[in-house]
Amino acid sequence: MKSRSELREIIIKILYQINIFEKSNLEYNIDELIKEQLNIKNEFVTDSVYNIIKRQEEIKVTANKYLNNWTINRLNQVDQAILSLGIYELLYTKTPAIVAINEAIELSKKYSDEDVTKMINGVLDNIYHSEVNNE
């Protein structure tokens, strides 16, 4: 059984693949992409992937609101996936904010450089203080 951290890593891999397929105008099946990454069905992964895709525009608007002189589309595909997952977990799930932010930072440390990790941390922290903590 995989940990939630490992499952989040799988989610960003699937989001990355979807992004590549869409930019290349290639057809894909989300369930097949999930199945390629996981041997067994996992509700957390499936729900997260489908809901991030469903809320993709809202997530982009939120990201762009907190990215200084930058847009999410300018980030590389992996960083987009990490930031999207972090924003999704912060705004649309019951995941504790500290967990959502820390998980995104840990993924960023693994797949991105230090400057991007700091930027993702700042964006998620600002979203937390402006939109989550005020609810």
PyMOL commands that set and color helices and strands:
alter all, ss='L'
color gray80, all
select helices_A, chain A and resi 4-23+30-37+43-54+56-66+72-74+77-92+97-111+114-132
alter helices_A, ss='H'
color red, helices_A
deselect
rebuild
show_as cartoon
